[in-house]
Amino acid sequence: MCTVVIDVADGGARLLAVRDEDPQRAWDDLGEWWPDEYPGVIGIHDRRAGGAWLALDPASHRLAVLLNRADVLDLPESEVLSRGSLALESVAGRSPEAPLRMHGFNLLEAAPHGSRVLHWDGIELRETPVPGGVHMIAHDDLDDPRTARIAAWLPEFAAARPDDDGWADRWITLLARSAELSPDDDRAIIRDNNAHGYPTESLLYCTAEVQADAASARSHVLAEPGRWDSRPSGA
């Protein structure tokens, strides 16, 4: 139940991404974890499968974020492949093609020439171009009003659309305000999903941007999963 807010403009994109995952699943913060297979790529590393939740290639200025979604995949679990390679392959210029032996996902791909979301439900792989402006995505479609946090907060993020170098601080301030909700509230972005039957909680958030002349990402790990805390000085 991860959440991404993205602002697409001519020549690039900026985003705020919140990762929800089982706190017991081992992972590593933003770094170069794949020097042999994906040299120079930085990302959030999943130790169990070896893949990435978010990946950025500063050389190609490509960025990708993986979000889970429901599916109707009809395969034994022993034959299902990990989705962890998707973001890494994407920033290497190799987007997924159907059919896929993977559970459902939304793969957000951002680059200076444009952004899109690839949706996989176990049967069909769909593409949604991300138009200019501010958008949100979680476990359903882009800007999907069925997702309570999108209905509640997309207008707020759009109103705070980044227009200068302080964009990340503006969005993080709004993220902090959203965290005044209980983490099990359907409208919450910083989440504890145990009450909804999923053993996942918000672990961190990242801000990132890709432009024709630059690409960067920064992360902040929450001190306690599913609970907001202020950023350390200088972060």
N, C-alpha and C positions, 0 to 999 in steps of 0.2 A: 504493500500500500504506500509506496513512495510517492512523492509529489515533486513536480517540476514547474517552475514559473519561467517563461522565456519571453524575451523581447526581441523581435526580429525587425531589423531596419536595413536600409541599403548598405550593403557591404559587410554585414555580419550579424551577430546575435550575442545577447547576454542572458545568463540564466542563473537562477537560484534553485538548487536541487536538494531535497531532503531525503535521506536514506532510511527506510524502515527495514529491519532485519531481526532475526532471532539473536538476542544478545549472546547466546551461547555458541553461535557459529563464528569461528575464528576468522579474523580479517586484519588487514593492515591499512593504515591511513595513506593519504596521497603520496605517491612516490614512483620511482622507476623500478617496477617489480618484474619486468620482462625484458631484460637487456639483450637476450639472445634472439627471441622470437619477434619482439617489437621494440627495437632499440630507440631510445629517446622518448618513448611513450610514457606518460605518467597517468596514474589512476588509483582508484580505491580497490585494493586487492582482496579477493576472496580466497582464503588459504585452502579451503576444502576442495574446490573445483579448479583453483588456479587461475580463474578468470578475473573479470573486472565488472563492477557496477557502473562506474563512470570512467571514461578513458579520454585522454586528450593527447593529440600528436602536435607538439608545437611547431614541427617542421612543415607539416601539410596544412596546419590550422584547421584540423578536423576534430570535432568533439562528439561523443556519443554517450547516452545515458540509458540504462536498461530498467524498465519498470515491468513488474509482473501483471498479468491479467488472466481472467478465467479462460478456460479452454474446454474443448470437447475431444481432445486427443485420445485416440483409441489404440493405445500401445501398452504392453506390459512395462512396468517401471524399469525392469532390467534392460529394456531397449531404448529408453528415453535418454537423450543426450543433454548435457548441461547447457544452460543458456549463457554461461560465463564468457564464452568466446565471442559473443555477438558484438559487444562494444569495441573490443580490441580489433576484431576483423573489420569493423566499420571504419575506424580511424585509419586503418591500413588501406582503405579503398575497396574493401570487399564486403558489400552489404549482403544480407541473407537472401536466399532464393527458395521458394517453395518447391517441393514439400520439405517439411522440417520435422525431424524426430525430437521436438522440444515442446515443453509446455508453453502456454500462452504468454505473450509479452507485448509491450509497447517499446519500440526502440526509437528513441529520439536522436536524430542525426542533425548536427549543426555545422555549417561551414560558411565562409564569406559569400559564396555564390548562392546560398539558400539553405533552408532547413525543412525537415520533413519528419513524420512519424510513420514507422512501419508497424502494423498491427498484425499479430498472428494469433488465431484462435484454435489452432490444431487442424484446421481444414483449409482456411483461406488466408493468404498474405495480402493485406491491403496497404495502400499508401495514402497518407494525408499530408499534402504540402502545408507548411505553417506560413500563413500570410503575414504581412507586416503588422506590427502592433504587439500587444501583450497577450499571452495565452497561458493556459494551465493544462496540465495533464496528470493523471494518476493511473487508476486501474481500469478506466473506461476510455472513451474517445477524447480527442482534443476538445477542450472547453465544454465537456459534457455536463449539462446541468443536473444529471442524475447523481453526480458526485457532490455530496453536500459541501465539502470544503471548497470546491470550485465555484459553486453557486454563491457561497458566502464571501469568498475572498478575491475572485477574479476582478470584480469592479474596483476593489481597493488597490490591488496591484496595478491595474490599468491607470488609475488616477495618480499613482505614484510612479508613473513611467519614467525610467532613467533618462536623463538628458544631459548628464555631465559626469565628471570623474567620480562623483560621490554616489553613483547609482547603487553600489553594493550596500553601503551603509543605510541608504533609504529603504531598501528592500528588507534588510535584516531587522531594521527597526519595526517594520510592519510585521515581519515574521514573529518578533517578540510580542507584539500586541496580539497576534493570533494565538499565542501560547498562553494567554490569560484564560482561554477555554480549558476545560478539563481534557486531559489527553485521550479519554475514551469518548469524547463528544464527536459525532459524525462530522462536524465542521472543523475539527482541529487539524492543523498541519503537523505540529509536533505531537506524535501519536503514541498511544499504548493500545494495541489492537487485541490484547488478550480477551477483553470483554466481548469482542466480536468473533471470537473463535480462532484467532490467529496468534501464534506465539511471537509476534514481532513488535518492536518498538523503534521509535526514531533514535538513531545512533549518532548522526552527524548531519551537517549541511555543508554544501559547497557553493561558492560563487565562481563563475567562469565566463569567459568571453572569447569569441573568435572574430577577428577582423582581418582585413586583407594584409595588414602589416603587423599583426600581433595576435598572440593566443596565450591565455593564462588561466590558471585555476588556483583557488585557495580553499582550504577546508577548515572546519571547526568541529571537533568531537565533543559531544555533550558529556558533561561530567557524570550524569546519571541518565541512562536510557529512558526515553519518553518524557523527560523533564527539561524545561528550558533553563539555561544559565547564560549569564552575560559573557561576552567575548573577553578574552584577556587583552590587556593593553597592547596596542600595536598590531593585533591580529587582523 
